[in-house]
């Protein structure tokens, strides 16, 4: 009798919303993340990218906040403290042949090198984006003319072009001038990247739909194509920034970069210290290591951003 009654109770359907089997009803909600949130989340979980970002932020603090604490000016020359080694009182990293403080020089060098990189990106990014977008979107003769121009310039090594320009404009051998020169001739690779992206994106369904709705070419490029190519643009920016620092150091080492009595950069410090490697190694190794760390940190950030924008990457979960 008891068995029959229990079976009858089990056969009665439960009311909607009532707990099943005496358990507690739980409501599970999953908040959808936007594409931007997923990218940021993937980057924040990328150990390589975050390591590069932390190191780069520390270098920014060293270059721009350090002078507020360590107030010694790099322009100050002390005839009584010429070529003193690191650890000397008042000269933590030593001094050069005319008594200038190397630590103050490193801070100023970081500032000037990052200023050159900023100028490079501000100039090269719009130029490369414009040429690549026009070539990739319109195609036909526009693509042929612009890409043949890019190919023509690329036949000459970039460093040679920069040397020729710098040698003909001696007044440009300042951080401002070097940054402008790098920006004017450093957009060629970006133009080819953007062109290849646009050749693919212009065939997508949403672009055809925008055409059907009467959207102008300008609106399609800026509202649909550029945002979808943003990942490639950001990755190029980080990697090209590291390349710009190396190019500036190469130009300065060859005598065509930053010049002047108190004009300095990391490349200038390395160039000045390379002649004294055997007798005063601190003048070469401290700027060289700082330059290496900056380039490495920027490359690590670029790798992290590239992985964050790649939805097929499974190393970091979103």
Order of alpha helices (4+ residues) and beta strands (2+ residues): alpha-alpha-alpha-alpha-alpha-alpha-alpha-alpha-alpha-alpha-alpha-alpha-alpha-alpha
